[in-house]
């Protein structure tokens, strides 16, 4: 098997969890279930946001963008991972590896900026409720979403070719289950300090500035909530923001923890599970987090299901 892998042209070998065969079988079935839930949940959010007029608001516009990102995250990595977990071959083509790297860098950057945009949207809703629809007008929402997407893609267009152009001296064994930038840098046999320095520099506008904006937005929101005299008003404001705060916490805590780990074997194993968490578990949880206490989405779901039932009843008659 190894000889076949080594002679497979420009393919890479994703070692993943190959040192734990029993774990691979467990992960295959667990990941398949999570992947199905992630696709179903995020597709439902996008569908409901399109068909229900009550969800044609800035919050659901950005939420549908987040769901689309989560679909991109999972679909760019999990199907290939399931193939590698199930079969004896752990290869991925050079083109497939480039696509995964580009998708991960793009989507990660877009999500960082989009989460800060969503925090600003929540700030406007809580702190300036009377001017909310004037501030968050459709044109601004489109511009903010476009800025997030273009910034993330631009970051990936710059970093993906630089990462793939690093000399590897024939090394093609990637100690990961996806072609992620840190894992590809580790198999390089040349000085990577310039690429890593550029990545760190770009992390300032892509990761650090959005995180700062999120913290500032929620600082203003917290101050506004504390000034509210009505308990019902405070509860409504918390309900409005709690889902987004949970999603931000899940996303940023896993990203920051993973990229601050040292490069030893134990931390690389932790990195695999953390990557699995933010590219599969978080996209699966996001739709449930946003809909768990959300009356609008529940009503939209009942409306769609009610229409389906009425059509079935009409067909029966």
VOPAGU-2260 file (C-alpha; in pm, 1 decimal, decimal comma):
REM VOPAGU-2260
SITE   aa  ch    i         X         Y         Z
SITE  UNK   A    0       0,0       0,0       0,0
SITE  UNK   A    1     276,0     240,4      96,4
SITE  UNK   A    2     462,0     175,9    -228,6
SITE  UNK   A    3     150,0     268,4    -425,4
SITE  UNK   A    4     108,6     584,6    -223,2
SITE  UNK   A    5     470,4     688,8    -273,5
SITE  UNK   A    6     448,5     643,8    -650,8
SITE  UNK   A    7     121,4     830,6    -699,2
SITE  UNK   A    8     264,5    1123,0    -896,6
SITE  UNK   A    9     213,9    1460,2    -729,0
SITE  UNK   A   10     -31,7    1326,8    -473,6
SITE  UNK   A   11       0,5    1401,0    -103,4
SITE  UNK   A   12     -53,1    1148,2     174,2
SITE  UNK   A   13    -283,2    1269,5     450,8
SITE  UNK   A   14    -175,8    1067,8     754,8
SITE  UNK   A   15    -473,4    1189,1     956,3
SITE  UNK   A   16    -558,0     931,2    1222,8
SITE  UNK   A   17    -394,6     634,5    1042,6
SITE  UNK   A   18    -194,1     548,1    1355,2
SITE  UNK   A   19    -525,4     470,9    1530,4
SITE  UNK   A   20    -720,8     226,9    1308,0
SITE  UNK   A   21   -1000,4     168,7    1561,3
SITE  UNK   A   22   -1047,8     541,5    1607,5
SITE  UNK   A   23   -1073,4     580,4    1228,0
SITE  UNK   A   24   -1385,1     360,5    1211,0
SITE  UNK   A   25   -1548,6     546,6    1499,4
SITE  UNK   A   26   -1461,8     883,4    1342,4
SITE  UNK   A   27   -1599,2     772,6    1005,0
SITE  UNK   A   28   -1950,4     710,4    1138,2
SITE  UNK   A   29   -1950,3    1004,6    1380,4
SITE  UNK   A   30   -1822,9    1246,8    1113,8
SITE  UNK   A   31   -2071,3    1117,2     857,7
SITE  UNK   A   32   -2359,6    1190,1    1098,0
SITE  UNK   A   33   -2222,1    1535,7    1184,0
SITE  UNK   A   34   -2165,4    1613,8     815,2
SITE  UNK   A   35   -2525,3    1520,7     729,1
SITE  UNK   A   36   -2654,1    1739,4    1014,8
SITE  UNK   A   37   -2427,2    2030,3     911,7
SITE  UNK   A   38   -2544,8    2018,2     549,3
SITE  UNK   A   39   -2912,0    1976,9     645,7
SITE  UNK   A   40   -2905,8    2246,3     916,1
SITE  UNK   A   41   -2720,6    2513,2     718,0
SITE  UNK   A   42   -2915,6    2443,7     398,7
SITE  UNK   A   43   -3237,8    2484,4     598,3
SITE  UNK   A   44   -3124,3    2823,1     733,8
SITE  UNK   A   45   -3041,5    2945,7     380,9
SITE  UNK   A   46   -3368,9    2809,8     238,6
SITE  UNK   A   47   -3587,2    2964,2     511,9
SITE  UNK   A   48   -3404,1    3299,2     483,8
SITE  UNK   A   49   -3487,1    3305,5     113,3
SITE  UNK   A   50   -3852,0    3193,2     118,9
SITE  UNK   A   51   -3992,8    3359,1     433,2
SITE  UNK   A   52   -4046,7    3737,7     408,0
SITE  UNK   A   53   -4020,5    3773,9     786,9
SITE  UNK   A   54   -3659,0    3661,3     763,6
SITE  UNK   A   55   -3565,8    3923,1     502,4
SITE  UNK   A   56   -3376,5    4126,0     763,6
SITE  UNK   A   57   -3006,4    4213,4     805,4
SITE  UNK   A   58   -2956,9    3955,2    1081,7
SITE  UNK   A   59   -3084,3    3665,6     870,3
SITE  UNK   A   60   -2902,2    3792,3     562,5
SITE  UNK   A   61   -2572,2    3766,7     751,3
SITE  UNK   A   62   -2678,8    3439,1     912,0
SITE  UNK   A   63   -2745,3    3285,8     569,2
SITE  UNK   A   64   -2397,2    3402,9     462,8
SITE  UNK   A   65   -2253,0    3230,6     770,6
SITE  UNK   A   66   -2444,6    2912,4     683,2
SITE  UNK   A   67   -2306,0    2924,1     328,4
SITE  UNK   A   68   -1954,3    2958,2     472,8
SITE  UNK   A   69   -2012,0    2661,9     702,9
SITE  UNK   A   70   -2125,9    2454,0     403,7
SITE  UNK   A   71   -1804,4    2551,4     221,7
SITE  UNK   A   72   -1594,8    2463,6     529,1
SITE  UNK   A   73   -1739,9    2117,0     570,8
SITE  UNK   A   74   -1771,6    2026,8     202,3
SITE  UNK   A   75   -1411,5    2125,6     122,2
SITE  UNK   A   76   -1267,5    1879,1     374,2
SITE  UNK   A   77   -1507,0    1624,6     522,3
SITE  UNK   A   78   -1596,4    1415,9     209,4
SITE  UNK   A   79   -1224,8    1362,4     138,0
SITE  UNK   A   80   -1168,1    1280,7     503,5
SITE  UNK   A   81   -1449,5    1022,4     500,4
SITE  UNK   A   82   -1294,1     855,2     192,6
SITE  UNK   A   83    -954,5     839,7     364,9
SITE  UNK   A   84   -1102,2     711,9     692,1
SITE  UNK   A   85   -1295,5     433,7     518,3
SITE  UNK   A   86   -1034,7     303,6     274,4
SITE  UNK   A   87    -669,6     195,6     299,4
SITE  UNK   A   88    -545,3     479,5      77,2
SITE  UNK   A   89    -485,9     818,7     238,6
SITE  UNK   A   90    -395,2    1017,9     -72,1
SITE  UNK   A   91    -520,2    1349,2    -202,8
SITE  UNK   A   92    -427,1    1491,1    -542,4
SITE  UNK   A   93    -214,0    1803,7    -571,1
SITE  UNK   A   94    -512,3    1994,3    -714,0
SITE  UNK   A   95    -735,9    1863,8    -434,5
SITE  UNK   A   96    -482,1    1979,8    -176,3
SITE  UNK   A   97    -464,3    2326,8    -336,1
SITE  UNK   A   98    -845,8    2351,0    -333,1
SITE  UNK   A   99    -860,5    2252,5      35,7
SITE  UNK   A  100    -591,2    2502,8     131,1
SITE  UNK   A  101    -758,7    2781,4     -68,4
SITE  UNK   A  102   -1100,7    2700,7      80,9
SITE  UNK   A  103    -969,5    2688,1     439,2
SITE  UNK   A  104    -780,2    3016,9     412,1
SITE  UNK   A  105   -1069,5    3190,4     233,1
SITE  UNK   A  106   -1350,5    3070,2     456,4
SITE  UNK   A  107   -1153,0    3124,1     777,2
SITE  UNK   A  108   -1080,1    3485,4     683,8
SITE  UNK   A  109   -1434,0    3553,6     562,3
SITE  UNK   A  110   -1584,9    3411,0     880,9
SITE  UNK   A  111   -1364,6    3624,5    1107,3
SITE  UNK   A  112   -1477,9    3942,2     931,0
SITE  UNK   A  113   -1840,0    3828,7     894,3
SITE  UNK   A  114   -1867,1    3759,1    1268,0
SITE  UNK   A  115   -1749,8    4115,6    1337,1
SITE  UNK   A  116   -2009,3    4248,2    1089,9
SITE  UNK   A  117   -2276,9    4045,1    1271,4
SITE  UNK   A  118   -2156,8    4191,9    1603,5
SITE  UNK   A  119   -2198,2    4542,7    1458,1
SITE  UNK   A  120   -2548,6    4444,9    1342,2
SITE  UNK   A  121   -2634,7    4335,2    1699,3
SITE  UNK   A  122   -2484,4    4660,6    1833,1
SITE  UNK   A  123   -2711,0    4862,7    1602,7
SITE  UNK   A  124   -3016,3    4652,9    1699,6
SITE  UNK   A  125   -2961,6    4689,6    2076,7
SITE  UNK   A  126   -2800,5    5033,7    2110,0
SITE  UNK   A  127   -2984,3    5217,2    1829,7
SITE  UNK   A  128   -3316,6    5031,4    1787,4
SITE  UNK   A  129   -3508,7    5329,0    1644,7
SITE  UNK   A  130   -3246,8    5395,0    1375,0
SITE  UNK   A  131   -3168,0    5025,5    1315,1
SITE  UNK   A  132   -3331,7    4984,3     972,5
SITE  UNK   A  133   -3189,5    5319,3     860,4
SITE  UNK   A  134   -2836,7    5222,5     967,0
SITE  UNK   A  135   -2847,7    4862,5     840,4
SITE  UNK   A  136   -3005,8    4937,0     503,4
SITE  UNK   A  137   -2987,1    4667,8     230,8
SITE  UNK   A  138   -2709,5    4841,0      35,5
SITE  UNK   A  139   -2482,8    4857,8     343,6
SITE  UNK   A  140   -2554,0    4491,4     424,5
SITE  UNK   A  141   -2450,8    4389,3      72,7
SITE  UNK   A  142   -2136,1    4603,8      91,5
SITE  UNK   A  143   -2035,3    4458,1     430,6
SITE  UNK   A  144   -2094,5    4100,0     313,9
SITE  UNK   A  145   -1903,5    4165,3     -10,5
SITE  UNK   A  146   -1614,7    4318,4     186,2
SITE  UNK   A  147   -1596,1    4008,1     409,0
SITE  UNK   A  148   -1597,3    3768,0     113,2
SITE  UNK   A  149   -1347,3    3966,2     -95,1
SITE  UNK   A  150   -1108,2    4015,4     198,6
SITE  UNK   A  151   -1102,2    3644,1     282,1
SITE  UNK   A  152   -1057,0    3544,0     -81,1
SITE  UNK   A  153    -780,1    3804,4    -132,1
SITE  UNK   A  154    -595,8    3666,5     172,2
SITE  UNK   A  155    -620,4    3315,5      27,6
SITE  UNK   A  156    -516,2    3424,8    -323,8
SITE  UNK   A  157    -197,6    3566,8    -170,4
SITE  UNK   A  158    -114,0    3294,8      84,3
SITE  UNK   A  159    -214,1    2974,2     -99,6
SITE  UNK   A  160      43,3    3001,0    -387,0
SITE  UNK   A  161     316,9    3109,1    -144,0
SITE  UNK   A  162     249,7    2810,8      82,6
SITE  UNK   A  163     233,6    2558,7    -203,0
SITE  UNK   A  164     552,9    2698,8    -361,3
SITE  UNK   A  165     765,2    2615,5     -54,6
SITE  UNK   A  166    1026,3    2348,6    -131,9
SITE  UNK   A  167     936,9    2010,6      17,7
SITE  UNK   A  168    1236,1    1798,3     -99,5
SITE  UNK   A  169    1002,5    1513,7    -193,9
SITE  UNK   A  170     817,4    1516,9     138,9
SITE  UNK   A  171     450,1    1445,2      71,6
SITE  UNK   A  172     332,9    1300,5     404,4
SITE  UNK   A  173     111,3    1559,8     571,5
SITE  UNK   A  174      46,6    1483,2     938,3
SITE  UNK   A  175    -314,2    1597,6     922,0
SITE  UNK   A  176    -645,1    1499,9     764,1
SITE  UNK   A  177    -666,3    1820,9     558,0
SITE  UNK   A  178    -422,8    2035,8     359,6
SITE  UNK   A  179    -406,4    2314,2     614,1
SITE  UNK   A  180    -137,0    2582,5     597,7
SITE  UNK   A  181      52,7    2496,7     922,1
SITE  UNK   A  182      58,8    2125,8     826,0
SITE  UNK   A  183     195,6    2203,7     476,7
SITE  UNK   A  184     457,3    2442,6     618,7
SITE  UNK   A  185     579,2    2166,0     853,6
SITE  UNK   A  186     680,1    1937,3     563,5
SITE  UNK   A  187     882,0    2211,7     394,3
SITE  UNK   A  188    1261,0    2173,6     383,6
SITE  UNK   A  189    1337,8    2542,7     324,7
SITE  UNK   A  190    1326,7    2855,2     539,2
SITE  UNK   A  191     957,8    2936,9     594,8
SITE  UNK   A  192    1006,1    3245,0     813,9
SITE  UNK   A  193     897,1    3489,8     539,8
SITE  UNK   A  194     574,3    3302,7     465,7
SITE  UNK   A  195     499,1    3261,9     836,3
SITE  UNK   A  196     583,4    3629,4     896,9
SITE  UNK   A  197     345,8    3738,3     620,0
SITE  UNK   A  198      73,8    3508,5     756,7
SITE  UNK   A  199     119,4    3664,3    1102,1
SITE  UNK   A  200     107,7    4015,9     952,3
SITE  UNK   A  201    -212,4    3938,6     758,4
SITE  UNK   A  202    -368,1    3788,3    1072,2
SITE  UNK   A  203    -381,5    4141,5    1217,1
SITE  UNK   A  204    -648,6    4275,7     974,7
SITE  UNK   A  205    -810,6    3934,2     916,7
SITE  UNK   A  206    -828,2    3800,0    1274,9
SITE  UNK   A  207    -720,2    4056,6    1534,3
SITE  UNK   A  208    -906,1    4365,6    1406,3
SITE  UNK   A  209   -1240,2    4179,4    1366,9
SITE  UNK   A  210   -1200,0    4027,7    1715,3
SITE  UNK   A  211   -1133,5    4375,5    1858,3
SITE  UNK   A  212   -1445,1    4509,1    1681,5
SITE  UNK   A  213   -1651,4    4223,1    1825,4
SITE  UNK   A  214   -1527,5    4296,5    2178,9
SITE  UNK   A  215   -1592,2    4671,0    2139,4
SITE  UNK   A  216   -1942,8    4608,7    1999,3
SITE  UNK   A  217   -2030,3    4379,8    2289,2
SITE  UNK   A  218   -1881,9    4628,7    2534,0
SITE  UNK   A  219   -2131,1    4890,0    2411,0
SITE  UNK   A  220   -2410,5    4629,2    2411,9
SITE  UNK   A  221   -2330,9    4530,7    2772,2
SITE  UNK   A  222   -2335,8    4897,5    2879,5
SITE  UNK   A  223   -2670,0    4951,1    2702,1
SITE  UNK   A  224   -2822,6    4641,0    2865,4
SITE  UNK   A  225   -2710,6    4753,4    3212,3
SITE  UNK   A  226   -2881,2    5090,3    3156,0
SITE  UNK   A  227   -3214,6    4924,0    3070,9
SITE  UNK   A  228   -3472,4    4951,9    3347,2
SITE  UNK   A  229   -3706,5    4688,9    3206,5
SITE  UNK   A  230   -3626,1    4324,0    3284,6
SITE  UNK   A  231   -3813,4    4224,1    2969,5
SITE  UNK   A  232   -3596,0    4461,1    2764,2
SITE  UNK   A  233   -3278,0    4317,3    2911,9
SITE  UNK   A  234   -3398,8    3962,8    2842,7
SITE  UNK   A  235   -3484,9    4053,0    2482,2
SITE  UNK   A  236   -3140,5    4209,2    2428,4
SITE  UNK   A  237   -2968,3    3902,2    2573,8
SITE  UNK   A  238   -3176,0    3670,4    2355,4
SITE  UNK   A  239   -3081,8    3881,3    2054,0
SITE  UNK   A  240   -2707,3    3854,5    2122,6
SITE  UNK   A  241   -2655,7    3526,7    2311,0
SITE  UNK   A  242   -2653,0    3303,4    2000,9
SITE  UNK   A  243   -2392,2    3517,2    1827,3
SITE  UNK   A  244   -2175,7    3531,4    2141,3
SITE  UNK   A  245   -2175,6    3150,7    2167,1
SITE  UNK   A  246   -2078,5    3112,1    1798,9
SITE  UNK   A  247   -1799,4    3372,1    1830,6
SITE  UNK   A  248   -1667,3    3200,9    2144,7
SITE  UNK   A  249   -1663,8    2856,9    1979,2
SITE  UNK   A  250   -1494,6    2983,1    1662,7
SITE  UNK   A  251   -1227,8    3210,0    1810,2
SITE  UNK   A  252   -1137,4    2993,1    2110,1
SITE  UNK   A  253   -1062,2    2691,6    1889,2
SITE  UNK   A  254    -871,6    2900,5    1631,0
SITE  UNK   A  255    -658,0    3086,3    1886,9
SITE  UNK   A  256    -585,7    2775,5    2095,7
SITE  UNK   A  257    -483,5    2573,1    1791,0
SITE  UNK   A  258    -250,8    2830,7    1635,3
SITE  UNK   A  259     -80,4    2909,9    1966,3
SITE  UNK   A  260      20,9    2545,6    2021,8
SITE  UNK   A  261     387,9    2441,0    1987,0
SITE  UNK   A  262     489,3    2208,4    1704,0
SITE  UNK   A  263     541,2    1885,8    1902,2
SITE  UNK   A  264     361,9    1558,5    1826,4
SITE  UNK   A  265     113,2    1582,4    2114,8
SITE  UNK   A  266       4,1    1932,4    2011,8
SITE  UNK   A  267     -21,6    1821,7    1646,9
SITE  UNK   A  268    -269,0    1552,0    1755,1
SITE  UNK   A  269    -462,4    1815,9    1950,8
SITE  UNK   A  270    -453,2    2033,9    1639,4
SITE  UNK   A  271    -622,1    1761,3    1434,3
SITE  UNK   A  272    -911,8    1735,5    1678,8
SITE  UNK   A  273    -941,6    2114,9    1704,8
SITE  UNK   A  274    -947,8    2145,1    1325,4
SITE  UNK   A  275   -1216,1    1876,8    1321,0
SITE  UNK   A  276   -1406,0    2077,6    1582,2
SITE  UNK   A  277   -1412,9    2406,8    1392,2
SITE  UNK   A  278   -1458,6    2261,4    1042,1
SITE  UNK   A  279   -1733,2    2010,8    1135,9
SITE  UNK   A  280   -1867,6    2038,6    1492,0
SITE  UNK   A  281   -1904,0    2418,9    1493,5
SITE  UNK   A  282   -2078,9    2431,9    1150,3
SITE  UNK   A  283   -2313,0    2158,0    1276,8
SITE  UNK   A  284   -2392,5    2342,2    1600,7
SITE  UNK   A  285   -2435,2    2691,0    1449,6
SITE  UNK   A  286   -2784,4    2633,6    1296,3
SITE  UNK   A  287   -2908,8    2478,5    1622,4
SITE  UNK   A  288   -2756,3    2757,5    1834,7
SITE  UNK   A  289   -2926,3    3025,3    1623,6
SITE  UNK   A  290   -3264,7    2849,6    1602,4
SITE  UNK   A  291   -3292,9    2701,9    1953,8
SITE  UNK   A  292   -3449,7    3014,5    2105,9
SITE  UNK   A  293   -3548,0    3189,9    1784,1
SITE  UNK   A  294   -3922,6    3226,4    1734,1
SITE  UNK   A  295   -3892,1    3368,6    1380,7
SITE  UNK   A  296   -3704,5    3066,0    1246,2
SITE  UNK   A  297   -3935,8    2823,4    1428,0
SITE  UNK   A  298   -4242,0    3000,4    1282,0
SITE  UNK   A  299   -4086,4    2994,9     933,2
SITE  UNK   A  300   -4018,1    2622,0     971,0
SITE  UNK   A  301   -4375,9    2552,7    1084,2
SITE  UNK   A  302   -4506,9    2762,0     795,6
SITE  UNK   A  303   -4307,3    2560,1     540,1
SITE  UNK   A  304   -4407,3    2228,5     699,0
SITE  UNK   A  305   -4767,0    2347,8     719,4
SITE  UNK   A  306   -4764,3    2427,5     346,7
SITE  UNK   A  307   -4623,9    2084,5     274,6
SITE  UNK   A  308   -4899,4    1920,8     478,6
SITE  UNK   A  309   -5168,6    2123,5     306,6
SITE  UNK   A  310   -5031,5    2017,3     -30,9
SITE  UNK   A  311   -5036,1    1654,2      82,2
SITE  UNK   A  312   -5393,8    1693,7     207,2
SITE  UNK   A  313   -5495,1    1854,7    -122,3
SITE  UNK   A  314   -5331,1    1568,9    -312,6
SITE  UNK   A  315   -5519,3    1314,9     -95,6
SITE  UNK   A  316   -5852,1    1478,6    -181,4
